[in-house]
């Protein structure tokens, strides 16, 4: 398996599974945050409904490349985190605009 498949297929699946798991951890107790999920959460996490067995095997087969992409993803999340922490709206907008423009180019 390749770094490109880790980047555009395997990382999104890992991120979706992690997002669902993160929200589930905060859903303990009286409030189930999943019931408040909107279209954005459902769109982002749709692929977390994929076969856990298949994705386990893919992650084990392409682990080195997926780990590398997770490191890059964490770096990107930390850039956003830092901008929020420092109330740097201009930087947030640049980060979001660059990603938005790239995504719009996919068609």
Secondary structure, DSSP 8 states (H G I E B T S, - for coil): --HHHIIIIIHHHHHHHHHHHHHHHHT-SS--GGGG--HHHHHHHGGGGS-HHHHHHHHHHTHHHHHHHHHHHHHHHHHHHHHHHTT-HHHHHHHHHHHHHHHHTT-
